[in-house]
Amino acid sequence: MIKRIAKWTGGILLAGMLAVSAFAINAIYFKPWSINIFFERAFIKLGTTSPEILSQLRLFEQFGIDGHNAHLDDVSEAEGERQLQMIKDELAVLRRYDRTGLEGQQAVSFDVLEYFLNNMVEGERWQYHNYPLNQMSGEQNELPEFLAEIHQITNVKEADYYLSRLSEVDRKFGQVLDGLKIREERNIIPPRFVIDSVLGEMRGFIGVPVTENILYTSLVERLDKIEELPADDRERILTNGASLIQTDVYPAYRDLIAYYETLQPKAQGNNGVWSLPDGDDFYAYQVRSNTTSNMTPEQLHNTGLAEVARIEGEMNLIFASLGQDSGTIGERFALLNEQPQFLYENSAAGREQIITDYQQIIDEIDTGLTAYFDVKPAMGVEVRRVPEFKEQGSAGAYYNPPAMDGSRPGIFYANLREVSETKKFGMRTLAYHEAVPGHHFQLAIAQELQGVPTFRKLGLFTAYAEGWALYAERVAKEAGFQEDPYDDLGRLQAEMFRAVRLVVDTGMHYKRWSREEAIAYMVEKTGMAESEVTTEIERYLVWPGQALAYKAGMMKILELREKARTELGSEFDIRQFHNVVLTNGAMPLAVLENQVNHWIDDQRG
């Protein structure tokens, strides 16, 4: 009897194992039976190609999977080709599912993923039309920030993973160098200011003793926070860390410096991408990709001019109410910029106060939005200074989302390179954009979504993400947090900033404006300091089309909101509208429009 049961049970287990194996093989190598399984497979196959992104997300650590934290990304040409083929293969599999038979979130997921993968495949033609080392986002400044800010060190194992990553810097930078040489062969050479800026940054980074470098000092700080860390382990980790920075990291930077020094005389100027091979078609693609729309550069340029005129009119009314009704917008803002009431002390104490005040602004609005939002993220957000080693070329502010395992909050980074650039009348708007209810609400809520594929929890589309953040500035005003006329001027200045971007980005890359023309136009229309404007204009030159996404996304969200308000009348609920926008994750604007239209139909019954 016992033998018979054992034999029968063993047969069932064997059959079950074979079935599971067949299911697993099908799910991994072929078209899965369920599209939901395919969505997760696509995320795992594409997402796990980047150990650094996995460390940022911290999605697998909760399951005890953390080996990726010992490695840096593979950015070799061979790996790039492998990943592109994988994207093509996954797109082909996706299109084998019957889209007409999908409903609800499955249909949304299909549309979002198809757009995302197809856009990447379309971009193959221009895969070398970028500048891997630039003042905004190159490996030379992103990698140190990643290692110092994102790589977690709470125990000896994680510290050893850090050392492992330091040992891979030379390999990764060598792969970057290979890609730079391919671009040079194709006559894709960065503008002169990019080369000058990056050289200065890299020289400065390795121009300090190893023990004063952020890669070492941040290691010391994190080790000091580990309770009961054995002294032998601490000494070993710090000794090996210093040695690796000296023997692997610094030489890797020197190789890139040497190459950029040879490239420096070959830079022909500070032109838009029209000067690159196939530049006009590349820019048209960048416009489509960043706005997730079919708007042309000409349309966006004209839209920008119209928006600049509209916002200028609103600014004139406020300035007149304050007794300042003469001079250009830029001249009147220049006067505000000099008033002591809007400035901080240029000192360490002044910078510390800026961080404190930003946090207070965020904490204040976070408790006062119940009439506009009934879904808020569980994770909080904190304000930090942009790391000093990269602040000269960085934007005025940026945001990093929380870790998915709850180990790290959302972080709003404020650039404090020049205290005079932080005007008190502009701080509310910037905090609302980067944190609450802007990027933090959008990205943190997406991460916490249930019942959607993992890829829907990521910020994949710039027009949606930046459009929401710019729209959030308007919502904060509507909610009563910009009642002071100077704060409202700060809001309008920020919106003018984004409207001007439509003009200068298309101006430089499509209409062939010079860098200097764009700087002059932006100073005149925004009243921003020339140092700030120069940083921004140079940003647009290395990220063609990205700056168009803000207004494109905001205008679409406002358009959809007004459509819903008009069609639903008294039944319109702003909180429910925000739920439709926020609780579906990032989407191309056309997919967002479909979702809002479905919601309107449902509300009508």
N, C-alpha and C positions, 0 to 999 in steps of 0.2 A: 504493500500500500504506500509506504513512504517513498519507495523507488519510483512507483508510477507517478505520484504527485510531483516528485523532483523532476522527472523526465518531462512531464506535461508543462510544468512551470518553466523549465529551461527552454522548452520549445517556444513558449510565449515570449520569454525574454529575448531569445535569439531573433524571433520574428520582429519583435519591437525594436531591437537594436538595428536590424536591417532596414526597417521602415524609417527610423530616425535618421540613419545614415543616408538613405536615399533622399529623404526630405532635405537634409543638410546640404548634400551635394547639389540638389536642384536649386536650393536657395542661394548657394554660393556661386555656382558656375553657369546656371541657366536662368530662364525666366521663372521666378518664383510663382507658385500657385496663387498666392495672395499679393495684391499690390502693396498692402501695408508692410509685408515682409520685404518687398523690393525697396520701398522707401528707406527702411532702416539699413538694408544692405548697401544701398547707394551711399548713405551717409557714412557708414563704417568704412567702405572701400575708399571713398574720397577723403573723408575727414581724418582717417588714421595715417594718411600720407605725411602729416605734419605733426611730429612730436611736440613742437612748440605750441601749436594751436590746442593740442590736447592738454598741455600744461596750463594754458590760459583758461580753458573750459573746466578742467578738473571734473570731468564727467565719469571717468572710469575708476578713479581712486576709491570711491565708496564701495567698489567691488573688489578691492585689493589688487587692482591692475595698475601698476605705476612704473613699469620699466621704461616707458617712453620718456620719463623725466630725466633719464641719463643721456639723452641724445639731442642733437640739433638737427634741423631739417636737412634733407638731401636736396640741394638746389643744382645738381649737375644737369647737363644737357640730356643725358640719357634718361634720368629720372623725369625730367620735364616731358620728354617724348612719351614715356610710359604713362604718365598721368593724363596727358592729352588723349592718348588712345583709349584709356580707361573711361574718360568722359564721353568720348564718341560711342563706346560700346554701351555704356549705361543709358545714353540717350536713345540708342537704337532699341534697347530692351524696353524702355519706358513706352516708346511709341507702338510697341506690339500689344499693349493693353488697349481695350476698347474705351476710349474717352467718353463716348456717348452713354455708356452703361454706368458711369460713375456719378455719384451724388454727394452732396454735403462736403465734409472735410476731405474726402478722397479726391473729389473733383478739384478742389482748391489746391491740394498738394500736387496733383498732376500738373496743373497749369503753372504753379510756381516753379516746380522742378524743371519742367520742360523749358520754360523761359530761361532759367538760370543756366542750364547745360547748353542750350542752343546758343546763347550769347557767348559762352566761353569757346564753343567750337567756331563761331563766326570770327572771334578775335584771333584765331590761329594765324591769320594772314599778317597780323601786326604784332606778333608775340615779342619781337625785339624792339618795338617802338616805345621804349621806356628808358628811364635812367636809374638803374639799380642802386647807384650811390647818389643820393641827392640830399639837400639840406633839410628835407622834411621827413623822409621815411626810409632812408637807406640802411643797409645792414650795419654800417659803421656806427649809427646811433641807436637803431632799434634793438640790436642784440645786447648791448650793455644794459639798456633799460629793462629788457626782458629778463636778463639774468639777475639784475638787482631788485626788480620790483615784482616780477611774476613768479619766477622760480621759487618755490616754497622750501624753506629750511626750518624744520621743527624737530629734527632728530638727526642722528649720525648718518643714517642711510640717505636721507635727502641731501645732506652735505656732501656725501660721496658722489651722489648723482650730479651735484653742482661741479665737482672737480672733473667728472667725466665730460660734462659739457664744455668746460674750459679746454679740455684736451682736444675737442673737436672743432674749435674755432678756426684753427689753421686749415683744416680740411674744407670747411664751409666757405671761408674767404677765398680759398683757391678756386672753388667752383664758381664763385661770383666773378672772380678775375677772368676765368675762361669765357663766361658770358659777356663780359665787357669787351673782350677782344673780338668776339663775333660781331658785336654791334659796331665796333670801329671798322671792321671789314665791310660792313654794310652802310657805312657812312652815317651812322646814327651816333652822333657825338653831342653830349650835353651842351647847353649854353655856357658861356665862359663864367658867368657868376656862379654857376653850380660847381664847377671844378674848383674855383677859387675858395668858395665857402667850405666845400667838403675837405679840401686839403688843410685849411686852417683848423677845422674841427678835429680831423684825425691827428694832426700834429699836436694839438693841444691835449688830446686824450692820452697819448703816449709820452707826453712831455713832462709828466710828473713821476715821482718815484712810485714803484709798484705798490708800496704800502699806503700811498695816498690816492690810488686809483679807486673809483667807485666799485669796481669788481672785487677789490679786497676789503675796502671799508664796509661795504654792505654785508659782506660775509662775516666780518667781525661782529657787526651789530646783531645779526641774526643768531649767531652762535651764542652771544651773550644772553639771549632771551631763552635759551634752552636750559631748563632746570636739570640739575644733577648731570651735566655733561662731564664725562671723565676728562681730567686734565690732559692725559696722553692723547685722547682723540682730538681735543681742541688744538693742541700743539701740532699734531700730524696734519690736520686739515688745513690749518693756516699756513704751515710750512709748504705743503704741496700746492696750495692755492697760489701763494706768492711765486713759487717756482714756475707753475704753469702760465701765469700771466707774463712772467719774464721770458720764458722760452717758447711759448706757443702763441699767446695773444699778441704781444707787442710785435714780434716778427711778422705776423699775419697783417697787421696794420701797416707795417713798413713796406710790405710788398704792394699793397694797394696805393700807398702814398707814391711809391716809385712809379707805378703805372700812370697815375693821374698826373704826375709831373711831366711824363712824356706826352700825355694827351693834351695838356694845357695849351701849347702853342697851336694846336690843330682846331681849337674852338673858334668858330667864325663870327660869333656875336651872341646876342641875347634874343634870339628869335623864337616865334611860336613854332608849332609843329608843321606849319605849311612848308618850312624849309627842309624837312626831312623827306626822304624818298617816299612817294605815295602819301604825302602828308595830308592833302586835302581829304582824301577818302578815309584816312585814319581818323581825322578829327570828326568827320561825319559819324563814323562808328562810335567814337567816344561820346558824342552827344547823345546818340540813341542809347548807348549802354548806361550812361550815368543818369539820364532822365527817365529811362524805361518808357520812352515815348517815341513817336515819329516826328517830333518837332525838328525843324531844320535850324542851322546856325543863323540864318537870316531872320527867321521867325523869332528866335530867342533874343537876338540883338534888338529887334524892334520892340519886343515885349519889355525888355530891360529899359529902353529909353522911355516908354510910356509909364512904367512903374516909378522910375526916377522922378518924372514930372509930377505924378500923383503924390508921392511921399513928400516931395519938396513943398507942395502946396500945404499939406498937413503940418509940416514943420514950421512954415511961415506963420500960420495961425497961432501956434503956441509961442513962437518967438515974439510975435507982436503983442500977445497978452502979457509977456514979461518985459515989455518996453524995449525990445531989441528988434526993430523992424527995418534996419538998414544993413547993407552988405550982403555978400553971398552966404549960402548955408555954411560953406567951409570957413569963411571968415568969422561968422558968429559962433560956430563951435570952437574955433581957435581961441576966442575970448573966454568961453566957458572953461576950456582946458587949462587956463592959467589961473583960474580963481582958486584961492587956498581952500575954500570950503569943500572942493571936490577932489582934493589931492591928499595923498598919504605922505608921511615922513619917509624920506629916502634913507632907510636904515633897516637893520635886521628886525627891529621892533615894528617898523612900518609894514614890512613884508608879513610878519607874523600876524599883525592886526588885519591885513587883507584876508588871510586864510580864515581867521576867526569870523570876520564879517560875512564872508561868503557862506560859511557853515550856518550862521544865524539866519541868513536869508532863506536858505534851503529848508531849514528846520521850521521856519515860520510858515512858509507856503505849504509845506507838507501836511500841516494840520488844518488847512483852510480850504480844501478843495472838494468837500463832500457834495456840494451842489453840482459838481462837474464830473466827478469820477466815483463810481462805486466799486471799482477794481483797482487796487494799488499793489505794488510789489511788496513781498515780505522782507526782502533784503534792503538795508539802508544804503546811504551814499555818504562818503566823506571827501573832504577837500584836501588836496596835497599840492605842493609846488612841483612844477615841471622840473625834472632833474637838471641841475645847473649845467652839466656838461653838454646838454643838447638844447638849451633854451634859446640860444641866439637864432637858430634857424626854424624853431618850432612855431606853430600857430599860437594865438593868444590863449587858447584853452583847448582841451580835448577830454574825452571821457573813455574809461575802460569799464566794461560791465563786470558784475560779480562773478565769482567762481560758482559753477553749478552745484558744487558740494557744500556751499555755504561757508567756505573757509576764508573768503575774501569779499568785502563789500564792493559796491560800485564806487569808482574813484573819479572825481572831477579834478583834473590837473589844471592849475592856473599858472600862466607864464609870468614870472616876476622879474624878468631880466632888467626891465626899466620900470621902477615904481611909478614914474610919471605916466606910463601907458595905462595904468588902472585908474579910471575916473569913477568916482563914486556914483555918478548918475547913470553909468552904464553897467554897474555890477549886477543889479537885479535881473536885467534881461539876459545877461550871460549865464547867470546861475540857473535861470528858468530853462534856458536852451540846453545846457549841458547836463543838468541834473533833474530837477523836479519842476514841472511835469514833462520835461523834454526827454533827452536820451535815456536817463535812468528809468523813467516809467516805461518807455517803449522797449528797451532791451531787457530789463529785469522782469517785466511782466511776460515777455515772450519766453524767457528761460523757464518760467514757472508754469507754462501752459501744460495742460493734461489732454490726452486724447489726440495729439497731433504728432506727426513724425518729428524726429529730433532735428532735422535740417530746418524745420519751420521755426525753431527756437533761436535761430541765429540771425544776425543783422546782415542779410545778403544784398540788400538793395539800397543804394545811397539816396535815391530820390525819395523813397519811403521814409528812411530813417532821418535824413536831414530835413525833409519836408515836414515831418512830425515835429522835430525840435523847433523849427522856425514857427510853425503853427502854435506850438506850446507857448511861445512868447506872447502871441495874441490872446490865448486863453488866460494867461496870468493877468493881462490887462483887463479882460472882461470879468475876471473874478475879483477885481478890486485891488490888485497888488501893485498898480502903477499909477496911483492917484496923484502923486507929486508931479507937477508939470515937467520938472527936470528929469525925473525917472522916465516919463513918457517920451521926452526927447531922446533919452537913451534908447528906448525901445524903437523909436522911429529911425534913429541913427543906425541901429543894428539891421532893421529891415532895409534901409537905404543901402547899407553895406552889401546885402545879398542882391538887391536889384542892380547895383552898380556892377556886381560880378557878372551878371548876364551880358552887360555891355563890354566890359574889358576882356573877359575870357574869349568871347566871340571876336572881339576887336583884335586881339593879339594873334589868335590861331586861325581866324577866318578872313578878317579884313586886313591883316598884316600890319597892325599897329606896332610901334616900337614899345619896348619896355618902359621907356621914359614917358611916352604919350599916355600910357595906361596909368602910370603913377600920378601924373598931373591931373588926369580926369578924376581919379578916385579921391585925391586930396581935396579937389574943388567941391565934389558932391557930398562927401561924408564929413569933412572937417577932422578926420583922423590925423594923427601925427604922421609925418612923412616916413619915419622909421617903421611904424606899424604897417603903413601902406606898402612900403617897399617889400617887407616880408611877405605880405599877402600876394602882391603881384608876382613875386618870384615863385610863390607856391603854385599859382595858376599855370605858370610856364612849365612846371615839372609834373603837374597833375591835370593835363588838358581835359576840360569838360566836367571835372568833378564839381567845380564851384557852381555849375548850372543847376545841379540837383536840388539845391535848397529851395529856391523860388518855384521851380517846376513842381516839386512835391507839395509845397505849401499851397500854391494856387489850386492844385487839384483837390486837396483836402477841403479847402474853403468852398470850392465849387460844388463838391459833393454835399457838404454840410448845408449850403444854401438850397440845393435841390431838395434835400430831405426835409428841410424846414418848410419850404414852399408847398411840397406835396402832402406833408403830414399835418401841417397847421398846428392846432392845439395838441395833437397827439405826439408831436416831436419832443423827444427827451434827449438832451445833450449827453447825458451819462450813457444812454444806450448807444448813441452814435459813436461815442468814444470807445465803447466796448467793441463795436464792429471793427473799428480801425486798429485797436490795440490787441485784441485777443485772438487774432488770426495770424500773428507773426508778420514779419516783413514780406511785402508783396510787390510785384511790379504794379505800376499805377493802373494799368488796364484791369488787372485782377482785383485790385482794391475797388475800382469802380463797379465791377460786377457784384462784389460782395455787398456794397452799399445799396445797389439797385435791388438785390434780392431781399435785403432787410426792409427796404421801403415797401416792397410788395407784401412781405409778411406782416408788416405793421398795419397795412390796409385790411388784412384779413382775406 
